[in-house]
Amino acid sequence: MVLWAVLSRPSLRTSGYRLLPLTGRGPQAQRVSRQFSPLLINKTCPAGVANARSFWWTKSPLAPEPKPPAIPASPTPAQPSGTEPDIIPTDTATQSSPVFADEAVATSSASDALVTATTDSTSTISEVTNVIPPLQHGDLYDLGLVSWFSPAGWVRYSMEVLHVTTGMPWFYVIVVGTLAWRLASIPLTIISTRNASRLRPFAAQMKALDEKAEKADQAGKLEIMLKKKQITEKAGVTVLSSLGAPLGQVTLQLALFLGVKGMVTLPVAQLRDSGVWFLSDLTVAGPYYIMPLVVAGLANMQMSLQKRDMDPSRPEMAHMLNVFRVITLAFTPFMAAYPDGLWLSVAAGLVVSLIQTRLLQIPSVCTKLGIIPLTNKLAPIPAAETFRLISRYIQKQFSTSRRAPPSRLPKARPGRTSRK
């Protein structure tokens, strides 16, 4: 009975220490504070160690357990007895265990580095995807732009070879390629100019024959054609050169125009990077009409130079020049619908034409090339006079079309009437 009474009344003694779990995490610290009584925790002991070892009351005390090494930490303020201990704050727990704080900082740094690396890799992949590969031999053929049966295909192939061989930016490739093709057409221009200068003294006879051909029948037209052939042979001009040289010029100019137009309107992806800052993309139209206005200005300068080489016996040519000047300015908004790369090629060709026309007007150059210089110049005609002439012509045509011809009924012949 005495033994049972002793065993049934256990008492606690706080003479020893008991190692509690580290309070480095908030929820675990809360469980520790709720599990043990305030009487079992020594508030003055280091964090994680509580003076809470309990012994059953016996006559012979047991040997104390070995004391673990204490973890240095800041002491917590004492709490009055009889009250439940507060929950250990998270920041205090983090300060009490610097190891977990360092782990948290390292984890956040690693996650930030991973996010940064992922973002950098994504941006690098997008940049690599957006990079336009350089043009190689045969790429324009694969795009269907090169054909050996089309002069425009020859122009495109020559520009591909020029770009791949020299590595020049596309701005200079279009300029140099256009200059090369226009220089190749200079012999045809010289032949046409020489033929026109030799036929100029016979212009009056040719004009009279043309007027007769309008009123002649088929046999008369054939006779007039033979006379014109004799005149051309007398002037030293062959039929092949008089027809072949202008046809070759027109063919080369159209091939150059259509060749560049096909490249910039497809478009060829490499032409989006022209290599110059003031005309960066050759596949789009400029917003400020810069290239169309440049082309219109160069075309007007070209017509002013060509007026000096026109036959003064044909004053209607001066009216045609005035009309062409207005057309070039009126079509500038429509020209702006095409990419700038096309008008870059046209502008380069007009520069070559300006230089070529001016050189062929020098007397010494004309003499060496066999070109007969003009002695008389075509008199300029004001644009107002041209427009008055056009308005009179339109009014005349309009009044003629509205005038109805008189109705003429057939007269009945005298005689017997038919009987039914």
C-alpha positions as CSV (number, residue, x, y, z in Angstrom):
1,M,0.0,0.0,0.0
2,V,2.8,2.4,0.9
3,L,4.5,1.6,-2.4
4,W,1.3,2.2,-4.3
5,A,0.8,5.5,-2.6
6,V,4.3,6.6,-3.4
7,L,3.9,5.6,-7.1
8,S,0.5,7.1,-7.4
9,R,1.7,10.6,-6.5
10,P,4.4,11.5,-9.1
11,S,6.1,14.9,-8.7
12,L,8.4,16.8,-11.1
13,R,11.8,18.1,-10.4
14,T,13.5,20.6,-12.5
15,S,17.0,19.7,-11.6
16,G,18.1,18.5,-15.0
17,Y,18.0,19.6,-18.6
18,R,16.3,18.1,-21.5
19,L,17.1,18.7,-25.1
20,L,14.1,20.0,-27.0
21,P,13.9,20.3,-30.8
22,L,15.4,23.4,-32.3
23,T,12.9,26.2,-32.6
24,G,14.0,27.2,-36.1
25,R,10.6,26.9,-37.6
26,G,7.4,28.5,-36.5
27,P,4.9,25.7,-36.4
28,Q,7.3,23.3,-34.6
29,A,8.0,25.9,-32.0
30,Q,4.2,26.3,-31.4
31,R,3.8,22.6,-30.9
32,V,6.7,22.6,-28.4
33,S,5.1,25.5,-26.5
34,R,1.8,23.8,-26.2
35,Q,3.1,20.4,-25.3
36,F,5.2,21.3,-22.3
37,S,4.2,23.3,-19.2
38,P,5.7,26.6,-18.3
39,L,7.1,25.0,-15.2
40,L,9.2,22.6,-17.4
41,I,10.9,25.3,-19.4
42,N,13.7,27.4,-18.1
43,K,13.4,30.8,-19.6
44,T,17.0,31.6,-18.9
45,C,18.5,28.6,-20.7
46,P,19.6,28.7,-24.3
47,A,17.1,28.4,-27.0
48,G,16.3,24.7,-27.8
49,V,17.2,23.5,-24.3
50,A,14.5,23.5,-21.6
51,N,14.9,22.8,-17.8
52,A,12.2,20.3,-18.1
53,R,13.6,16.9,-17.3
54,S,11.2,15.1,-14.9
55,F,12.2,12.5,-12.4
56,W,9.9,10.2,-10.5
57,W,10.3,10.9,-6.8
58,T,12.6,8.1,-5.5
59,K,15.0,7.9,-2.7
60,S,18.1,7.5,-4.9
61,P,18.4,10.0,-7.7
62,L,19.3,8.8,-11.1
63,A,22.4,9.8,-12.9
64,P,21.8,12.9,-15.0
65,E,21.9,12.7,-18.7
66,P,24.9,14.2,-20.5
67,K,24.4,17.9,-21.3
68,P,24.5,18.6,-25.1
69,P,26.4,21.5,-26.4
70,A,24.4,24.7,-26.2
71,I,23.6,26.7,-29.3
72,P,24.3,30.4,-28.7
73,A,21.2,32.6,-29.1
74,S,19.8,35.7,-27.6
75,P,17.9,35.1,-24.4
76,T,14.2,35.4,-24.4
77,P,12.4,37.6,-21.8
78,A,10.9,35.8,-18.8
79,Q,7.2,35.1,-18.7
80,P,5.1,35.3,-15.6
81,S,4.0,32.1,-14.2
82,G,0.5,30.9,-14.7
83,T,0.2,32.4,-18.3
84,E,0.6,30.5,-21.5
85,P,3.8,31.3,-23.4
86,D,3.6,33.3,-26.5
87,I,4.3,31.8,-30.0
88,I,7.8,32.3,-31.0
89,P,8.0,34.9,-33.8
90,T,9.3,33.8,-37.1
91,D,12.0,36.4,-37.3
92,T,13.2,35.5,-33.8
93,A,13.4,31.9,-34.9
94,T,15.3,32.8,-38.0
95,Q,17.7,34.9,-35.9
96,S,18.1,32.0,-33.5
97,S,19.1,29.7,-36.3
98,P,21.3,31.4,-38.8
99,V,21.8,28.2,-40.7
100,F,18.2,28.1,-41.8
101,A,18.3,31.8,-42.7
102,D,21.3,31.2,-44.9
103,E,19.5,28.3,-46.5
104,A,16.5,30.4,-47.2
105,V,18.6,33.2,-48.7
106,A,20.5,30.7,-50.8
107,T,17.2,29.1,-52.0
108,S,15.8,32.5,-53.0
109,S,19.0,33.4,-54.8
110,A,19.0,30.1,-56.7
111,S,15.4,30.6,-57.7
112,D,16.1,34.2,-58.9
113,A,19.2,32.9,-60.9
114,L,17.1,30.2,-62.4
115,V,14.4,32.7,-63.5
116,T,17.0,35.0,-64.9
117,A,18.7,32.2,-66.8
118,T,15.3,31.1,-68.2
119,T,14.5,34.6,-69.3
120,D,17.9,35.1,-70.9
121,S,17.7,31.7,-72.7
122,T,14.2,32.6,-74.0
123,S,15.3,36.0,-75.2
124,T,18.4,34.4,-76.8
125,I,16.2,31.8,-78.6
126,S,13.9,34.5,-79.9
127,E,16.8,36.6,-81.1
128,V,18.3,33.6,-82.9
129,T,14.9,32.9,-84.4
130,N,14.5,36.4,-85.7
131,V,18.0,36.5,-87.3
132,I,17.7,36.5,-91.1
133,P,20.2,34.0,-92.6
134,P,22.5,35.4,-95.3
135,L,21.6,34.9,-98.9
136,Q,23.4,32.0,-100.7
137,H,23.8,31.0,-104.3
138,G,20.6,29.5,-105.6
139,D,18.3,31.0,-103.1
140,L,16.6,33.3,-105.6
141,Y,16.2,30.4,-107.9
142,D,14.5,28.4,-105.2
143,L,12.1,31.4,-104.7
144,G,11.2,31.3,-108.4
145,L,12.9,34.7,-109.1
146,V,15.6,33.5,-111.5
147,S,14.8,32.2,-115.0
148,W,17.2,31.9,-117.9
149,F,14.4,32.7,-120.3
150,S,13.6,36.1,-118.8
151,P,15.7,39.2,-118.8
152,A,14.3,40.1,-115.4
153,G,15.7,36.8,-114.1
154,W,19.1,37.7,-115.5
155,V,19.0,40.9,-113.5
156,R,18.1,39.1,-110.3
157,Y,20.8,36.5,-110.8
158,S,23.4,39.2,-111.4
159,M,22.5,40.9,-108.1
160,E,22.6,37.7,-106.2
161,V,26.1,37.0,-107.5
162,L,27.2,40.5,-106.7
163,H,25.9,40.3,-103.1
164,V,27.2,36.8,-102.3
165,T,30.6,37.4,-103.9
166,T,31.4,40.8,-102.5
167,G,29.3,40.8,-99.3
168,M,28.0,44.3,-100.0
169,P,24.8,45.4,-98.2
170,W,21.7,45.3,-100.3
171,F,21.5,49.1,-100.6
172,Y,24.8,49.2,-102.5
173,V,24.0,46.0,-104.4
174,I,20.9,47.6,-105.9
175,V,22.8,50.8,-106.7
176,V,25.8,49.1,-108.2
177,G,23.8,46.5,-110.1
178,T,21.6,49.2,-111.6
179,L,24.6,51.2,-112.6
180,A,26.2,48.2,-114.2
181,W,23.1,47.3,-116.3
182,R,22.6,50.9,-117.4
183,L,26.3,51.2,-118.4
184,A,25.8,48.1,-120.4
185,S,23.1,49.8,-122.4
186,I,25.2,52.9,-123.2
187,P,26.4,51.5,-126.6
188,L,22.7,51.1,-127.6
189,T,22.1,54.7,-126.6
190,I,25.0,55.9,-128.7
191,I,23.7,54.0,-131.7
192,S,20.2,55.4,-131.3
193,T,21.5,59.0,-130.9
194,R,23.8,58.6,-133.9
195,N,21.0,57.3,-136.1
196,A,18.7,60.1,-135.0
197,S,21.3,62.8,-135.8
198,R,21.9,61.3,-139.3
199,L,18.2,61.2,-140.1
200,R,17.6,64.7,-138.8
201,P,18.4,66.5,-142.2
202,F,15.8,64.3,-143.9
203,A,13.1,65.0,-141.3
204,A,11.0,67.1,-143.7
205,Q,11.0,64.5,-146.4
206,M,10.0,61.7,-144.0
207,K,7.2,63.9,-142.6
208,A,5.8,64.5,-146.1
209,L,5.9,60.7,-146.9
210,D,4.0,60.0,-143.7
211,E,1.3,62.4,-144.6
212,K,0.9,60.8,-148.0
213,A,0.8,57.3,-146.5
214,E,-2.3,58.3,-144.5
215,K,-4.3,59.0,-147.7
216,A,-2.8,56.3,-150.0
217,D,-4.1,52.8,-150.6
218,Q,-2.2,49.6,-150.0
219,A,-0.1,49.9,-153.1
220,G,0.7,53.5,-152.4
221,K,1.8,52.6,-148.8
222,L,4.2,50.0,-150.1
223,E,5.7,52.5,-152.5
224,I,6.1,55.0,-149.6
225,M,7.8,52.4,-147.5
226,L,10.4,51.8,-150.2
227,K,11.1,55.5,-150.5
228,K,11.7,55.8,-146.7
229,K,14.0,52.8,-146.9
230,Q,16.0,54.5,-149.6
231,I,16.3,57.7,-147.5
232,T,17.5,55.8,-144.4
233,E,20.2,54.0,-146.5
234,K,21.2,57.3,-148.0
235,A,21.7,58.7,-144.4
236,G,23.8,55.7,-143.5
237,V,21.3,54.1,-141.2
238,T,20.4,50.4,-141.4
239,V,17.1,49.0,-140.6
240,L,18.5,46.6,-138.0
241,S,20.3,49.4,-136.1
242,S,17.3,51.8,-136.3
243,L,15.0,49.2,-134.8
244,G,17.3,47.0,-132.8
245,A,18.9,49.7,-130.7
246,P,15.7,51.3,-129.3
247,L,14.2,47.9,-128.7
248,G,17.3,46.8,-126.8
249,Q,17.2,49.9,-124.6
250,V,13.5,49.4,-123.8
251,T,14.1,45.7,-123.0
252,L,17.0,46.4,-120.6
253,Q,15.1,49.1,-118.8
254,L,12.0,47.0,-118.4
255,A,14.1,44.0,-117.2
256,L,15.8,46.1,-114.6
257,F,12.5,47.6,-113.4
258,L,10.7,44.3,-113.2
259,G,13.7,42.4,-111.8
260,V,14.1,44.7,-108.8
261,K,10.3,45.0,-108.4
262,G,10.0,41.2,-108.1
263,M,12.7,41.1,-105.4
264,V,11.3,43.9,-103.2
265,T,7.6,42.9,-103.5
266,L,8.0,39.1,-102.9
267,P,9.8,40.1,-100.7
268,V,13.3,38.6,-100.3
269,A,13.8,38.5,-96.6
270,Q,17.4,39.7,-96.7
271,L,16.3,43.0,-98.3
272,R,14.7,44.0,-94.9
273,D,18.2,44.9,-93.8
274,S,19.6,47.3,-96.4
275,G,22.8,48.2,-94.5
276,V,22.2,52.0,-94.2
277,W,20.4,53.9,-91.5
278,F,18.4,56.3,-93.7
279,L,16.8,53.6,-95.8
280,S,16.8,50.6,-93.5
281,D,14.1,48.4,-95.1
282,L,13.9,48.2,-98.9
283,T,10.7,46.1,-98.9
284,V,8.4,48.7,-97.5
285,A,7.2,52.1,-98.8
286,G,8.5,55.2,-97.0
287,P,5.9,57.2,-95.1
288,Y,7.2,60.7,-96.3
289,Y,7.2,60.2,-100.1
290,I,11.0,60.8,-100.2
291,M,12.0,58.4,-102.9
292,P,9.0,59.1,-105.2
293,L,9.8,62.9,-105.0
294,V,13.5,62.2,-105.7
295,V,12.5,60.2,-108.8
296,A,10.1,62.9,-110.0
297,G,12.8,65.5,-109.6
298,L,15.4,63.5,-111.5
299,A,12.9,62.7,-114.3
300,N,12.2,66.4,-114.8
301,M,15.9,67.2,-114.9
302,Q,16.3,64.5,-117.5
303,M,13.5,65.9,-119.7
304,S,15.1,69.4,-119.5
305,L,18.4,68.0,-120.8
306,Q,16.7,66.0,-123.6
307,K,14.9,69.0,-124.8
308,R,18.2,70.3,-126.2
309,D,18.5,67.3,-128.5
310,M,15.0,67.5,-130.0
311,D,14.3,68.5,-133.6
312,P,13.3,72.1,-133.8
313,S,11.1,71.4,-136.8
314,R,8.7,69.5,-134.5
315,P,7.3,71.9,-131.9
316,E,4.8,69.4,-130.7
317,M,7.6,67.7,-128.8
318,A,7.8,70.7,-126.5
319,H,4.1,70.2,-125.6
320,M,4.8,66.6,-124.9
321,L,7.6,67.5,-122.4
322,N,5.2,69.8,-120.6
323,V,2.6,67.0,-120.3
324,F,5.2,64.6,-119.0
325,R,6.3,67.0,-116.3
326,V,2.8,67.2,-115.0
327,I,2.4,63.4,-115.1
328,T,5.5,62.8,-113.1
329,L,4.3,65.1,-110.3
330,A,0.7,63.8,-110.4
331,F,1.7,60.2,-110.1
332,T,3.9,60.7,-107.1
333,P,1.2,59.5,-104.6
334,F,0.7,56.4,-106.7
335,M,4.4,55.8,-106.8
336,A,4.5,55.8,-103.0
337,A,2.5,52.5,-103.0
338,Y,5.6,50.6,-104.1
339,P,8.7,49.8,-101.9
340,D,11.6,52.2,-101.6
341,G,14.0,49.6,-103.1
342,L,12.3,49.9,-106.5
343,W,12.6,53.7,-106.6
344,L,16.2,53.4,-105.4
345,S,16.9,51.5,-108.6
346,V,15.0,53.9,-110.7
347,A,16.8,56.9,-109.2
348,A,20.2,55.3,-109.8
349,G,19.2,54.7,-113.4
350,L,18.1,58.3,-113.9
351,V,21.4,59.5,-112.5
352,V,23.2,57.5,-115.2
353,S,20.9,58.9,-117.9
354,L,21.6,62.5,-116.7
355,I,25.4,62.0,-116.9
356,Q,25.1,60.2,-120.3
357,T,22.9,62.8,-121.9
358,R,25.1,65.7,-120.7
359,L,28.2,63.9,-122.1
360,L,26.6,63.3,-125.5
361,Q,25.9,67.0,-125.8
362,I,29.5,68.0,-125.7
363,P,30.7,68.8,-129.3
364,S,34.0,67.1,-129.0
365,V,32.4,63.9,-127.7
366,C,29.8,64.0,-130.4
367,T,32.5,64.3,-133.1
368,K,34.4,61.3,-131.8
369,L,31.2,59.2,-131.7
370,G,30.0,60.3,-135.1
371,I,27.0,62.2,-133.8
372,I,26.0,65.3,-135.8
373,P,25.4,68.1,-133.2
374,L,22.3,70.3,-133.5
375,T,22.7,73.8,-134.8
376,N,19.3,75.1,-133.8
377,K,17.6,74.4,-130.5
378,L,14.0,73.7,-129.8
379,A,12.2,76.8,-128.6
380,P,10.6,76.3,-125.2
381,I,6.9,76.5,-124.9
382,P,5.2,77.6,-121.7
383,A,3.0,75.1,-119.9
384,A,0.0,77.4,-120.0
385,E,0.1,77.3,-123.8
386,T,0.2,73.6,-123.7
387,F,-2.9,73.4,-121.5
388,R,-4.8,75.9,-123.7
389,L,-4.0,73.7,-126.7
390,I,-5.2,70.6,-124.8
391,S,-8.4,72.3,-123.7
392,R,-9.2,73.5,-127.2
393,Y,-8.6,70.0,-128.6
394,I,-10.9,68.4,-125.9
395,Q,-13.7,71.0,-126.6
396,K,-13.5,70.3,-130.3
397,Q,-13.8,66.6,-129.9
398,F,-16.7,66.9,-127.4
399,S,-18.6,69.2,-129.7
400,T,-18.1,67.0,-132.7
401,S,-19.3,63.9,-130.8
402,R,-22.5,65.7,-129.6
403,R,-23.4,66.9,-133.1
404,A,-25.8,64.3,-134.5
405,P,-25.6,63.7,-138.3
406,P,-28.8,64.6,-140.2
407,S,-31.2,61.8,-140.9
408,R,-31.5,61.1,-144.6
409,L,-34.5,59.0,-145.7
410,P,-34.3,57.4,-149.1
411,K,-36.5,59.0,-151.7
412,A,-39.2,56.9,-153.4
413,R,-38.6,56.3,-157.0
414,P,-41.5,57.2,-159.4
415,G,-43.2,54.3,-161.0
416,R,-46.0,51.8,-160.6
417,T,-46.9,50.8,-157.1
418,S,-46.8,47.1,-156.3
419,R,-50.1,45.3,-156.2
420,K,-50.8,42.6,-153.8
